[in-house]
């Protein structure tokens, strides 16, 4: 099972309604149309990087963006936050930590 599916199943188990999309080139249109409360965005997506997705949606999307990626360099985290992400987690991440971050972001 892919990591995105595991995360989706874990969050669903904890009461969250999940929609998953695996391509960066189609993600902005879907996010802007559906306007979810929270987007968990990977940087390394096929079609368009998560950085570009974040940059594209931010002017018209007021929900929360959590970047979660295997790229753990400080410069990547700084760039993600400067582009408008509300939080940044490097994979691998312990599921309870992810859940705590999701809950904290949604409380804001």
N, C-alpha and C positions, 0 to 999 in steps of 0.2 A: 504494500500500500504506500502511495506517495505521502510525503510529509504534509502536504496541503490537505489531503484527505484525513490524515490522522488529527491534524489541528481542527479541521471542521467537525469531525466526530466528537472530539473532546469539548469543543465549545457548545455544540448542540446538546450534548449530555448535560451541560451546565445551564441550559435554558436559553441559549442564543439561537436566533434564526440566521442561517448561514447561506450565502450564495457564493459560489466559487467560479472564478474565471482565470484561465491560465495563460492568457496572452496580453502582452503589454500594448500591442497596437490596437486592440479592441477595448481595453479596459477603460480608457477615459470616457468614451461614449456611454458605456454601461454605468459607470459610477455617476456621471452627470445626469443620466436619465433616472436611475433608481434612487439616488441620494441616500445611501445607507448611513446609519449613525456612525459607523466606523469602517475604515478600510485597512486591512492588513496587507501591506504591499511588499513584495520581494523586489530586490533591485535587479536580479538577473532573470529577466523574463524574455521569452521569445517575442520578436517583433518590435519591441521597444523597451528600453531599460526603465526600471521603477523610478529612477531619478527624473526621467523625462515625463513619465506618467504624473508624478507628483507636481512637477512644474506646470504641466498642462491643466490639471484639474483645479489647482489652488485658487485661481482667480474667481472660479464659479462654484466651488464646493466648500461649504462651511463645516462639514463633519470632521471627525478625527481621523488622522492618518498615523498608523503605526508601521514603521518600516521594520521588517524582520528578515534578515539576510545572513548568508554565510560570510559576507564581506565585513570583517571586523577591524579594519583599519580606522584610526581616529579621523582621518580625512573624509572617509565615506560617511561616518556618523555626522560629522560637522556639516558636510554638504547636504545630507538628507534633512537635517534640522533647519538649515538655512533655506532650503527649498520649500519648507512648509510642513514637514512631518512634525507631529506632536510628540513622538517618542521613537526610539530606535532600539531594537534588540538584535544581538548577534546570535546566530544559530551555532551550535545547538542550544536550545533554551528548555529549561525545565517547565513542563506544562503548567504547574501551579504558579510559576512566575509570570508566564504569559497571561494566564487568567487574571492575576492580580493587576497587571498592567492594563488589560482590557477593561476591567471594572473601574479602575482609577480614571482612565480616559473618558469613559461613559458617564462618570459622575460630574465631570466638568460642565 
